[in-house]
Amino acid sequence: MPPTPLNGNMNPLRFSCPDPPATAALAARLAIACEGRSAVIVLCGPLGAGKTWFAAAFGRQWGSTTPLTSPTFTLLHEHRRTRDERRLYHLDGYRLETPAEARALGIDDCLAYEAILLVEWPERFGPALPAARITVAFCEPARGGRQLSLWANGDEAHALLQRLPRFETNPA
């Protein structure tokens, strides 16, 4: 189900990613678009859809000093880079049972920094996540590969998607 628009603009960007390298390329382009900005990016899709792969590619392009791996058991990983003090938080809500657990995890502290939050299983965070965000939805089309749709909720998120560099593979 698509998110509710905050700024009235609900035209998703759709990309066909035939293989993991194409998914990684899209993630890298989103990281470039987010350079110097704060953002909440939620990754929606079933188990095995490629959410953690996408997050790892985003982190590499962003310049994380440590690889992004699944935070399923720790729920939250903080990443830094050498060129500045910015932070990237990778959160996984799969094991959360209530939004109160998300707050106890320290999500409010993460949101207080000028940071990027990559959130897997965002529906488990409920109202603990801000409505202003970029949503990346992962679907598997019948012909194989991945179909990724990106939505922007809020003016800042929309501006970030406008900065998204051209994608070399064919948009869906």
ZIWOSUL-V368851 format. One record per pair of residues at least 12 apart in sequence whose ideal C-beta (glycine too) atoms are under 7 Angstrom apart, sorted by the first residue. I is the first residue (numbers start at 1). J is the second residue. Records with the same first field share a line. If there is no record, write none. Layout:
I: J ; J
This chain:
2: 151
3: 135 ; 151 ; 153
5: 153
6: 131 ; 132 ; 153 ; 154
7: 154 ; 155 ; 158
9: 152 ; 158
10: 151
12: 149 ; 150 ; 151
13: 150 ; 161
14: 147 ; 149 ; 171 ; 172
15: 148 ; 167 ; 171 ; 172
16: 145 ; 147 ; 169 ; 170 ; 171 ; 172
17: 145 ; 146 ; 148 ; 169
18: 145
19: 145
20: 53
22: 169
23: 50 ; 53 ; 54 ; 146
24: 53 ; 57
25: 168
26: 148 ; 167
27: 54 ; 57 ; 58
28: 57 ; 61
29: 164 ; 165 ; 167
30: 58 ; 164
31: 58 ; 61 ; 62
32: 61 ; 165
33: 160 ; 163 ; 164 ; 165
34: 116 ; 160
37: 160
38: 114 ; 115 ; 116
39: 116 ; 134 ; 157 ; 160
40: 117 ; 119 ; 129 ; 130 ; 133
41: 116 ; 117 ; 118 ; 119 ; 133 ; 134 ; 136
42: 119 ; 122 ; 129 ; 133 ; 135
43: 55 ; 118 ; 119 ; 120 ; 136
44: 122 ; 135 ; 136 ; 137 ; 138
45: 137 ; 138
49: 138
50: 138 ; 146
51: 120 ; 138
52: 70 ; 120
54: 136
55: 68 ; 90 ; 118
56: 68
58: 118
59: 79 ; 88
62: 81 ; 88
63: 81 ; 83
64: 79 ; 81 ; 88
65: 80 ; 81 ; 82
66: 79
68: 90
70: 92
71: 90 ; 91 ; 92
72: 92 ; 94 ; 95
75: 91 ; 92 ; 95 ; 105
76: 89 ; 91 ; 105 ; 106
77: 90
86: 114 ; 115
87: 113 ; 115
88: 115 ; 116 ; 118
89: 110 ; 115 ; 117
90: 118
91: 117 ; 119 ; 120
92: 120 ; 121
93: 119 ; 120 ; 121 ; 122 ; 124 ; 125
94: 120 ; 121 ; 124
96: 124 ; 125
99: 125 ; 126 ; 127 ; 128
102: 125 ; 128
103: 128
107: 125 ; 128
111: 130
131: 153
132: 153 ; 154 ; 156 ; 157
133: 153 ; 157
134: 150 ; 152 ; 157 ; 160 ; 161
135: 150 ; 151 ; 153
136: 148 ; 150
137: 149
147: 172
